Amino acid sequence: MSSAEAVSEVTVPRQPAGTFLRLYDCCRPHGDALLVLSVQVGAPGLSASIGIETLEGDGLAQFVRELDDDFRGWAGERTWTSFRGDLQLRAIHTGRAVLLAWTLRFPEPAESDPGAWEATVRVQISPGEDLKALSSDLHAFLE
């Protein structure tokens, strides 16, 4: 995919069968750095979605690009969190796969709020082409 092509949504893995994360409805409501997007996670017995606000994507595309740059592996866990803390991505490289744990929090991290909830789904993608495609799709989606 060329960087000039628009991407209307990003799904990880690319087909939402079983456990998945989906980013969609990305827009700039004020024409500035504020991006508003919808995030959905799903798994057998689980469906959760929220709308989040980011500043230029909060560096998510760059974070995944750095994972792709290190596709041969890294030690430990790498973490990215949106500026409000309502979306988090944790990545671990196992040597043969990259495990991505996506966490949604509503309303943002609010431990003292009795109505707060958190949902995490874990998906596995292969380093190399799948990780490169995710990086490219995220970049085009958040542009």
C-alpha positions in Angstrom: 0.0 0.0 0.0 1.3 3.4 -0.9 1.2 6.1 1.8 -1.1 8.1 -0.5 -3.9 5.5 -0.1 -6.4 6.2 2.6 -7.3 3.5 5.2 -10.8 3.7 6.7 -10.1 1.1 9.4 -7.4 -1.1 10.9 -8.3 -4.6 12.2 -5.7 -6.7 14.1 -5.5 -9.5 13.0 -6.7 -8.4 9.5 -9.9 -10.5 9.6 -12.0 -10.2 12.8 -12.6 -13.9 13.5 -12.3 -14.7 17.1 -10.3 -12.2 19.1 -9.6 -8.8 17.4 -9.0 -5.1 17.8 -10.6 -2.6 15.3 -9.8 1.1 14.9 -12.4 3.0 12.8 -14.2 6.3 12.2 -11.1 8.5 12.5 -11.6 12.2 12.0 -10.3 15.6 12.9 -13.5 17.4 14.1 -11.7 20.8 14.5 -9.2 20.6 11.7 -6.3 20.6 14.2 -4.1 18.0 16.0 -7.1 16.4 17.8 -8.0 13.0 16.3 -11.2 11.3 17.4 -11.5 7.6 16.6 -13.5 4.6 17.6 -11.9 1.4 19.1 -13.6 -2.0 19.3 -12.2 -5.1 20.8 -13.9 -8.5 20.5 -13.4 -12.1 21.6 -15.6 -15.0 22.3 -18.1 -13.7 24.9 -16.7 -10.2 24.8 -17.5 -7.0 22.8 -16.4 -3.6 24.0 -16.0 -0.3 22.2 -15.2 3.3 23.1 -14.4 6.6 21.4 -11.0 8.1 22.2 -9.3 11.4 21.5 -5.6 11.5 20.6 -3.2 14.2 19.6 -2.0 13.3 16.2 -2.4 9.6 17.2 -0.2 10.0 20.3 2.6 8.3 18.5 0.9 4.9 18.0 2.0 4.6 14.4 5.6 5.4 15.3 5.5 2.9 18.2 4.3 0.1 15.8 6.9 1.2 13.2 9.6 0.8 15.8 8.3 -2.7 16.6 8.5 -3.5 12.9 12.0 -2.0 12.7 13.0 -4.5 15.4 11.1 -7.4 13.8 13.9 -9.9 14.6 13.1 -9.4 18.3 13.5 -7.4 21.5 13.8 -8.2 25.2 10.9 -7.7 27.6 7.7 -5.8 27.0 7.2 -2.6 25.2 4.3 -0.4 26.0 2.4 2.5 24.4 -0.4 4.4 26.1 -2.7 7.1 24.7 -2.4 10.5 26.4 -5.6 9.9 28.4 -4.8 6.3 29.1 -8.0 4.9 27.6 -6.1 2.8 25.0 -2.9 0.9 25.7 -0.8 -1.5 23.6 1.7 -3.9 25.2 4.0 -5.9 22.8 6.2 -8.9 23.5 8.3 -10.7 20.9 8.5 -14.4 21.5 11.0 -15.1 18.7 8.4 -16.6 16.3 5.5 -14.2 16.9 4.6 -10.8 18.3 2.0 -10.8 21.0 -0.1 -7.6 21.2 -2.3 -7.0 24.2 -4.7 -4.1 23.6 -6.5 -2.6 26.6 -9.5 -0.3 26.5 -10.4 1.7 29.7 -13.6 3.6 30.3 -13.8 6.3 31.5 -10.1 6.6 31.1 -8.1 5.2 34.1 -10.5 5.9 36.9 -9.9 3.4 39.8 -12.2 5.4 42.1 -15.1 5.4 39.7 -17.5 2.5 40.4 -18.7 2.6 36.8 -15.2 2.2 35.3 -14.3 -0.9 33.2 -11.3 -2.3 31.4 -11.1 -4.9 28.6 -8.0 -6.5 27.2 -7.7 -8.7 24.2 -4.5 -10.4 23.1 -3.7 -11.1 19.5 -0.7 -12.7 17.8 0.8 -11.5 14.5 3.9 -12.7 12.7 7.0 -10.4 12.6 7.9 -9.4 9.1 5.1 -8.9 6.6 2.1 -8.9 9.1 3.8 -6.4 11.4 4.9 -4.3 8.4 1.4 -4.2 7.1 0.0 -3.2 10.5 2.6 -0.4 10.7 1.7 0.8 7.2 -2.1 0.6 7.8 -1.8 2.5 11.1 0.2 5.3 9.5 -2.3 5.7 6.7 -5.3 5.5 9.1 -4.0 8.2 11.4 -2.9 10.6 8.7 
